[in-house]
Amino acid sequence: MESLYHQTHKQVHEVQSYMGHLETSDKQSVHLVENEIQARIDRIFSNLERLEILSSKEPANKRQNAKLRVDQLKYDVQHLQTALRNFQHRRYIREQQEKQREELLARTFTANGTHKKILDVANMLGLSNTVMRLIEKRAFQDKYFMVGGMLVTCVVMFLVVQYLT
């Protein structure tokens, strides 16, 4: 029982060190490291099952201590398993975000298509081309009025702050 316990304890520490390698590994080798960690965790769980059986066969005065040590190892391995799952989840989320970003960057956005659709809808509603040109001219002029109004507002605010404070 003691040798199996020490062997399992050593394996837990090895998995903890592999978890450190997981953070620094590149994209190609991260899957290999994850698989290696999962295989080691599975071996540790099988050792823990054997340790539970062996701890129940210990003499009564040593049984409580043996079960406590096995439970502590089990707790440590469960935390390692959870940490591995969290890392895999974060990696999956990161890959999805990168994929979505690439899809957005690959898209082409055209304003002309939208403008054509607006003209088509207006023609369906019965507005003539001259009315549409007047609306476009008015929208162009409104931009100047808006910019001018913003500038006048900024000048007034500056003068109010300058002379009233």
CORZI-V164143 format. One record per helix or strand. SS is the DSSP state (H for helix, E for strand). FROM is the first residue (numbers start at 1). TO is the last residue. If there is no record, write none. Layout:
BEGIN
SS,FROM,TO
SS,FROM,TO
END
This chain:
BEGIN
H,2,24
H,30,56
H,60,106
H,111,125
H,129,164
END
